[in-house]
Amino acid sequence: MANGSHGSRQAAWEFFGAELKRRREDAGLTQVELGAQVFVSGAYIGQFEQAIRKPQLDIAQRIDEVLQTDGIFERLCRKLIDDRRYADYFAGVVELEGSATMIGDFEPTVVPGLLQTPAYARALVLATHPFATEDFVEDRVAARVERAKILKDATRPEYWAIVHETVLRVPVGGAQVTAEALEHLAALAHERKVLFQVYPFTAGAPANNGSLRLMDFDEAPPVAYTETSFSGTLIDNPAVVKRAQRAYDLLKGAALPPKASLALIESAAEDYRRCASTS
């Protein structure tokens, strides 16, 4: 999505927030009172109204019910999270990561999306969509590259990434592409834009089998996101988020320390680089 398009989407979320505030005040409700009726905190409602945080679809539906707004917030929410470059279950995660203060990722098979090079992302898209048009492929590669811009912002989130050793050992797009991808990871670690750990084969079964993401926010409860090949779940239930946080802590405890992880990433990159130069 181009910067202009991103600005238009943000302006639309600001309209959502302003309309929510107007309808709430017309109903004579405080933020805390509305939050209690839709099962979120008053601070959550305030962040929705300021377009700092975007509501999930089920919350928008409950707001419509309480304020008797004939589905306007559900329709707005559906339109705003409808980005065809992302799966329906992931679009809401993309909206949230822009306001996160901390992101923790665990990926068992591939480089996390925020850290992929364009060539690596392209190879993954082609692997799952072998008959896709060039426009389709380029749209999805551009989407991943755009998401990565949050790591360049002055207000970028603290980012902790754990990858299974499988990620280092399975070439994606060939030796050259994989070497560049791992060198990119190492560069980000040296620049202190991400803290890396590798979960080694010797650690045995991981505490989480699929992709896991944790996100923290200023003045808003944390969320978790889990994903398998064809579905994903965004979780804000405090009890379940706590279980996800414990799983992530177990992954961190079993993974190699950051210094040893970086050395392993750089060693794997060198191996792929030598393979690419001799092929």
C-alpha positions, 0 to 999 in steps of 0.5 A: 500500500502506498503512503497515500493509501496508508494516509487515507486509511488512517483518515478513515479510522479517524472518522470511525473514532470521531463518529464513535465519540459523537454517537457515544455522547449522543447516547449519554454514555462515558467511555467507561460505561460504553466499554463495560457494555461491550466488554472492553475497558474505557481506555480501549474506547478512548483509543478507538476514538483517537484512532490509536487502536482499531477495534476488532469486528466483534467489538464493532458489532457490539458497539452497534448493538449498544448504541443502536447505530444500525450496523454503521460501525460493523460496516466501517470496520469491515471496509477498513480491514478489507485489504485483499493483500492479506488473508481475512484473519491477518488484516486485523493483525497488520492494523494493530502492529503499527501501534504496538510498543512490543512485538514478539514473534516465534516462527517455526518454518520461515523468516518472520514477515516483518524481516523478509527480503523482497526476494525471499517474500517473492519465493514464499508467495510463489511457493503457495501460489504457483499459478498467480499472476505477476500483479498478484505476486508483486502486490503481496511482496510490496505489502510485506516490504511496506509492513517492515517500515515500522522497524525504521521508524523512530518510534519502532516497537521493541521487536524480539524474534525467535526462529526455529533452526529449520528456518536457517536450514531450509533454502527458500528461493535458492542459496543466493536468496536464502543467503541474502535473507539471513544476512539481512537478519544479521544486519538488523541484529547488529543495528539493534532493531531486533533481538534474535534467538534461534530455537535449535534442533537439540532443544526438542519439541517447542512449546508452540507448534505454529506461528505465535505473536505477542503484541503490547500497547501503551494503555491497552491490554496485550494481544496474541496471534496464532497461525497455521497454514490456512487460518489464524486467530487474534486473541485478546482474552486475558487468560488465553493471552497469559497462556500464550505469554507463558509459551513464549517465555518457554520458547525463549528459555529453550532457545540459544542466547542472542549472541550464539544465535547471531553467530549461527545465523551468520554461519548459515549465511556464509554456507549459503553464500559459498554454495551460491558462488559455486553453483 
